[in-house]
Amino acid sequence: MDEWFFYSAKILWMLFSPDALFVLLLLASYLLIRFGANLAGRRLLGLLTAWILLLAIFPIGDWLLYPLESRFQTNPELPDRIDGIIVLGGSVIADRSLQWQQLETNRYHERLSNFILLSQRYPDAKLAFTGGNSWIMPGEPTEAEMVKQYLLDSGIESSRLVLEDQARNTAENASYSKRLLQPAAQENWLLITTAFHMPRSVGVFCQQGWKLIPYPVDHQTGGRKNLYSPGFNLIGHADHLVLAAHEWLGLLAYYLSGKTNQFLPRDCR
């Protein structure tokens, strides 16, 4: 079941992500005109042109991201005792790190920087990084492999660090980490991930019977005050639309497949 879910999700996203869908519809409009269905082709092309103009002017992706990013408290008040801190993979570009023999990260680097800062704040806490190879093709290096030396060089003691290197998606982050770490019910654990990804993450950890304290980072929007400020930025707006579509579809897929028991999780019910 997990294998089917992983591969089907990857393939469907490649076909129906907003950017791929736009290209397919653009191709369809060309073929319609090329083979004589001029009216239908022009109408489709007109709709695509109008959509591009709207997307260029308005931050539609931010409108969809903000409800996810604001779902949990930023910089939450934390208890005096934290037994463990877990950070989700997704920030390490493993194949590029291997190629250049140094850690290469993407826009989600704050997952790692906050992990390191919180490890210093709670020197007795267990520390866990979960991230394998999320590519369809096997055999690629894992995030855990690539991040290990960076974390050690950042001052984290090897005796505190646990690396989970098999997880390919958020659901596996939760299930494999729980199996590896065996957290006790009374322990306080922090969960670090990107803010818009936190609802889905909380949902799958709750489904595993593991209640953690959310610590969202890597906010991609400027907050509520910037949501209604039009400005021409096609590439930036399209990028955020792709992020938002991926996350909302992920929430739906996880809910329908039973990996979470809430469509938009907030806590463990």
C-alpha positions in Angstrom: 0.0 0.0 0.0 2.8 2.5 0.9 4.6 1.6 -2.3 1.5 2.2 -4.4 0.8 5.5 -2.6 4.4 6.8 -3.1 4.7 6.0 -6.8 1.2 7.0 -7.8 1.5 10.3 -5.9 4.8 11.1 -7.7 3.4 10.3 -11.2 0.1 12.1 -10.7 1.9 15.2 -9.5 4.2 15.2 -12.5 1.1 15.2 -14.7 -1.3 17.5 -12.8 0.9 20.1 -11.1 -0.2 23.6 -12.1 2.8 24.2 -14.3 2.5 20.8 -16.1 -1.3 21.3 -16.4 -0.7 24.7 -18.0 1.7 23.3 -20.6 -0.7 20.4 -21.4 -3.6 22.9 -21.9 -1.4 25.1 -24.0 -0.5 22.2 -26.2 -4.1 21.2 -26.4 -5.1 24.7 -27.6 -2.4 24.5 -30.3 -3.6 21.1 -31.5 -7.2 22.2 -31.6 -6.3 25.2 -33.8 -3.8 23.1 -35.9 -6.5 20.5 -36.7 -9.3 22.8 -37.5 -11.2 23.3 -34.2 -10.3 27.0 -34.3 -13.1 28.3 -32.0 -12.4 25.8 -29.2 -8.6 26.4 -29.6 -8.9 30.2 -29.4 -11.2 30.0 -26.4 -8.9 27.8 -24.5 -5.9 30.0 -25.4 -7.9 33.0 -24.3 -8.6 31.4 -20.9 -4.9 30.5 -20.5 -3.9 34.1 -21.3 -6.3 35.5 -18.8 -5.1 33.1 -16.2 -1.5 34.1 -16.7 -2.3 37.8 -16.4 -4.3 37.2 -13.2 -1.4 35.1 -11.8 1.2 37.7 -12.8 -0.6 40.4 -10.9 -2.2 38.7 -7.9 -0.4 36.5 -5.3 -2.9 33.7 -5.6 -0.3 31.2 -4.3 0.1 33.3 -1.1 -3.7 33.3 -0.6 -3.5 29.5 -0.5 -0.3 29.2 1.5 -1.2 31.7 4.3 -4.0 29.6 5.9 -1.5 26.8 6.2 1.3 28.9 7.5 -0.8 30.6 10.2 -2.4 27.3 11.4 0.2 27.0 14.2 1.8 29.6 16.5 5.2 30.9 15.3 7.8 30.9 18.0 5.5 29.1 20.4 6.0 29.2 24.2 8.0 26.1 25.0 8.2 24.1 28.2 11.3 24.0 30.4 11.8 20.4 29.6 12.1 19.1 26.1 13.0 15.4 25.7 13.6 15.4 22.0 13.6 17.4 18.8 12.8 16.0 15.4 13.3 17.8 12.1 11.9 16.6 8.8 14.0 16.3 5.7 13.3 18.3 2.6 16.0 21.0 3.0 18.9 19.0 1.7 19.7 18.6 -2.0 21.4 15.2 -1.6 22.6 14.5 -5.2 24.1 18.1 -5.5 25.7 17.7 -2.0 27.4 14.5 -3.2 28.5 16.1 -6.5 30.1 19.1 -4.8 31.2 17.4 -1.6 29.6 20.0 0.7 26.1 20.4 2.0 23.8 22.0 -0.6 20.3 23.1 0.7 17.2 24.7 -0.8 14.8 27.4 0.5 14.0 25.3 3.6 17.4 25.6 5.3 15.7 27.2 8.4 14.7 23.7 9.3 18.3 22.9 9.9 19.4 26.2 11.5 16.5 26.1 14.0 17.3 22.5 14.7 20.8 23.5 15.6 19.7 26.5 17.7 17.1 24.5 19.7 19.7 21.7 20.3 21.8 24.3 22.1 18.8 25.6 24.0 18.0 22.1 25.2 21.3 20.3 25.7 19.8 17.2 27.2 17.3 16.6 24.4 17.5 13.7 21.9 18.0 15.0 18.4 16.6 13.3 15.3 16.7 14.0 11.6 14.4 12.1 9.3 15.0 12.1 5.5 15.7 9.4 3.0 15.6 9.5 -0.8 12.3 11.0 -2.2 13.2 10.3 -5.9 11.3 7.6 -7.8 14.6 6.1 -8.9 16.3 4.2 -6.1 20.0 4.3 -5.3 20.4 8.0 -4.9 22.1 9.3 -1.7 19.8 10.1 1.2 19.4 13.4 3.0 20.4 11.8 6.3 23.7 10.7 4.8 24.5 14.2 3.4 23.5 16.2 6.5 25.3 14.1 9.1 28.7 15.8 8.9 27.2 19.3 8.7 25.3 18.7 12.0 28.3 17.3 13.7 30.4 20.2 12.5 27.8 22.6 13.9 28.5 21.3 17.4 25.9 18.6 17.8 27.3 15.6 19.6 27.1 12.3 17.8 25.8 10.6 20.9 22.7 12.8 20.8 22.0 12.5 17.1 19.7 9.9 15.5 19.5 9.7 11.7 16.5 8.1 10.0 17.4 7.5 6.4 14.5 5.4 4.9 11.6 7.9 4.8 10.5 9.0 1.4 7.5 11.2 2.3 5.9 12.8 5.4 3.9 9.7 6.3 7.1 7.6 6.4 8.9 10.4 8.4 6.4 9.8 11.1 6.1 6.0 11.1 9.8 5.2 10.7 10.8 7.8 13.3 8.4 6.5 15.9 9.7 3.0 15.3 13.3 4.1 15.6 12.9 6.5 18.6 10.2 4.8 20.6 9.1 8.0 22.4 7.4 7.6 25.7 3.9 9.0 26.2 5.0 11.5 28.8 7.9 12.9 26.8 7.9 16.4 25.3 9.1 16.4 21.6 9.4 19.3 19.3 8.6 19.0 15.6 10.4 21.3 13.2 9.3 21.7 9.6 8.2 24.4 7.1 5.2 26.4 8.2 2.9 25.5 5.4 3.8 21.8 5.7 3.1 21.7 9.5 -0.6 20.8 9.3 0.0 17.7 7.3 3.0 16.8 9.4 1.1 17.1 12.7 -1.7 15.0 11.2 0.5 12.1 10.3 2.4 12.1 13.6 -0.9 12.2 15.5 -2.1 9.3 13.4 1.0 7.4 14.7 -0.1 8.3 18.3 2.7 10.7 18.7 1.7 14.2 19.9 4.5 16.7 19.4 4.9 20.5 19.9 4.8 22.2 16.4 7.7 24.6 15.7 7.0 26.0 12.2 9.8 27.7 10.3 10.6 28.8 6.7 7.5 31.0 6.1 7.1 31.6 2.4 4.6 34.5 2.6 4.9 38.0 4.1 1.9 37.5 6.3 -1.6 38.9 6.1 -0.6 42.5 5.4 1.0 41.5 2.1 -1.7 39.2 0.8 -3.6 41.9 -1.1 -0.8 43.9 -2.6 -0.9 43.4 -6.4 2.3 43.6 -8.3 3.7 42.1 -11.5 5.6 39.0 -10.5 4.7 36.0 -12.7 7.6 33.8 -11.7 7.3 34.3 -8.0 3.5 34.0 -8.0 3.6 30.9 -10.1 6.2 29.3 -7.8 4.1 29.9 -4.7 1.0 28.5 -6.5 2.9 25.3 -7.2 3.9 25.0 -3.6 0.4 25.7 -2.4 -1.2 23.2 -4.8 1.2 20.5 -3.8 0.5 20.9 -0.1 -3.3 21.2 -0.4 -3.4 18.1 -2.7 -1.1 16.4 -0.2 -3.5 17.1 2.6 -6.4 15.7 0.6 -4.5 12.6 -0.5 -3.4 11.9 3.1 -6.9 12.4 4.4 -8.6 10.2 1.8 -5.9 7.4 2.2 -6.3 7.4 6.0 -2.8 8.7 6.8 -4.5 11.5 8.8 -7.9 11.6 10.4 -8.4 15.4 9.7 -8.3 17.1 6.4 -6.7 20.2 7.9 -5.1 19.0 11.2 -4.6 21.3 14.1 -4.0 18.9 17.0 -4.3 15.2 17.9 -8.0 14.2 18.2 
